[in-house]
Amino acid sequence: MATNTESTAATARPELSDYLSDDLVIHGLLVFSIVLMGLPLILAVVMSTQTPSEVYEVTNVGIGSQGLANYQTALGEYNLGQYMWNSFVMASIIVVGKVALSLLAALALVYYRFPYERAVFMFILLTLLLPVPVRIVPLFQLMADLGWANSMLSITGPYIASATAVFLFRQHFMSIPASLVDNARLDGVGPFTFLVKVLIPMSKGMIAGVSVITFIYAWNQYLWPLVVISAQEKQVVQVGIRYLQGASQSGLTQWGLIMAGAVLALIPPLLVLVVLHRPLLKTFAIQQK
Amino acid sequence: MSHIQLDDLRKRFGDVEAVRGIDLEIEKGEFLVLVGPSGCGKSTTLRMLAGLEDISEGELRIADERVNGVAPKNRNVAMVFQNYALYPHMTAAENMKFGMKSAGDYGDDEIERRLDRAADILDIPELMERKPGELSGGERQRVAIGRALVREPEVFLLDEPLSNLDAKLRVQMRAELLKLHQELQTTTVYVTHDQTEAMTLGDRVAVLDAGQLQQVAEPQELYDFPANRFVAEFIGNPAMNLVPVDVVEDGGEVRAEHEGFSVGLPDQAGLDDAVGQSAHFGIRPEDVSLAGNLPADAPTHEITVSVTEPLGESLLMHCDVGGDEIQVKAEPRAEIRPGDDIEVGFDEERLHLFDQSGDAVYHSTSATPKTSEAPLTE
């Protein structure tokens, strides 16, 4: 016993390593990685207040002399407000269209027996292999043939069918007990009433989650709108930022202006994310199951 | 006239025949229990009654009307599910009203009247504004039953409604279901795998195995006159002991001969045909008594106790007799240890014989079964 007590006393003596505990190292690493990830964003916000020459001074990392002037220029002179509105309309149409279509598709897949059901589902999943950029050439042709080119239809239509959303809703519907459907059948509740009164209220979280993902995805579209929209006033915000790059002052690219545009373009999806982050996390939790 | 009539009802899922020809008549106001082990086709049969499964073959009549292919909502049946099947986003009242509102055949006053009545019958008015998530298991099941009540159906179908409840609540809800049925007198078909529930609830009990009816009878009759080995072993807890014996005639007395014992069989119907055959001798654990409780001249047999299970109200012993195991229920606090040899006697009124195919050929009791439905053979 005596030796035991002695050894405990020995290990209890404070040493330097106790102060530099594991927690400290871990926290240091975490802070470093957060700063690393946040740095581009912080720099963008800082640069958006600077003049081009201030931007090029690498040591100048304080708030610049421009204040909010770059933002005013971007919104006023370069019409960024219009592009943002276009993007917002586009993203909203895609969200509503995609959610509605995917809900109906998942309803059919889960609650109806039809031939080659599994093959149909597999085919829907296969479309994941063909994202919009791969289809640009035939899609452009199709839009031209339909007379949709250079219109809101052309930048929303191709995004509305979504294998990911169908898959998520299908998995969610399958987790709803079959006896609820049985009970609805006994009550003579039709499929559409069942969808509206039962499935949609029971899928609120999933719908919110899919909406967030879809909104951000749609908001960030660049290549397809660039190709299919030719009228500048109908363009979306990501392409609008590209227009800002065209502006130059005595041969210098207006980085301050571009950063102001980028920060402005970041705000709407950020707001959506902040408001709906809880259902979004839930959506991903279900995916992990 | 019977209320529900099943005529050679069959259900196939691909190559598998889940229900293999069921003939059954259910009287108006009767409480019929369908009981059997998992996968015996009892739930499928119930779902065919409800219209949730198509009928592969055979005929189903409700209130003398052929209902094969009639949509569930037009059969005037209501079903209660094992997992309650309540909509989680609706309050209890909304859940109970949902079906009636969707049907659109009822005015708001009528719906409210029925809702209040169902809530009163089930004693749940204070739960009506709560959502299923805020209710306990028993309360949820009450709401689910209430939802069936408001439809005022001709037939209640209950699919293992008590299986998700804990043991104590199950006993309580069982009694309440009985009371409810006595009050409403609605024809009820109740599916369960629990033989105790079947015995306590049913006016009649239909025992199913492998998609076929084994026996349909009143509970006591199932217990006293099992039609075959399956029913004998399924009904009663612990199960009936079954040991192989030879039936021999010895000086005018017919006896069941086993390596470990020899029992005289009282003369009853079917005994003469069994003579000279090998059969299975059946006796329930509760019909075996310790020799000390028997008259001095009663025949006794020596058996060896291998395991004892004190159940509180009785002592269950697993015993060895001539190489076979039988279970014996003795009075509690009997001073018996594993390894002891004990003397027991069999109740002469409670002996059964089953032939090689498993059908009952002989029951020793002098009473006669009330309803005589021939044992069903393949």
Chai-1 contact restraints between the chains, C-beta under 6 A:
chainA,res_idxA,chainB,res_idxB,connection_type,confidence,min_distance_angstrom,max_distance_angstrom,comment,restraint_id
A,P177,B,N83,contact,1.0,0.0,6.0,A-B,restraint_1
A,S179,B,F81,contact,1.0,0.0,6.0,A-B,restraint_2
A,S179,B,N83,contact,1.0,0.0,6.0,A-B,restraint_3
A,S179,B,A85,contact,1.0,0.0,6.0,A-B,restraint_4
A,L180,B,A85,contact,1.0,0.0,6.0,A-B,restraint_5
A,D182,B,L52,contact,1.0,0.0,6.0,A-B,restraint_6
A,N183,B,A85,contact,1.0,0.0,6.0,A-B,restraint_7
A,R185,B,P72,contact,1.0,0.0,6.0,A-B,restraint_8
A,L186,B,P72,contact,1.0,0.0,6.0,A-B,restraint_9
A,L186,B,M79,contact,1.0,0.0,6.0,A-B,restraint_10
A,D187,B,G99,contact,1.0,0.0,6.0,A-B,restraint_11
A,D187,B,S102,contact,1.0,0.0,6.0,A-B,restraint_12
A,G188,B,K73,contact,1.0,0.0,6.0,A-B,restraint_13
A,G188,B,A103,contact,1.0,0.0,6.0,A-B,restraint_14
A,V189,B,S102,contact,1.0,0.0,6.0,A-B,restraint_15
A,T193,B,S102,contact,1.0,0.0,6.0,A-B,restraint_16
A,V198,B,Y87,contact,1.0,0.0,6.0,A-B,restraint_17
A,P201,B,H89,contact,1.0,0.0,6.0,A-B,restraint_18
A,M202,B,H89,contact,1.0,0.0,6.0,A-B,restraint_19
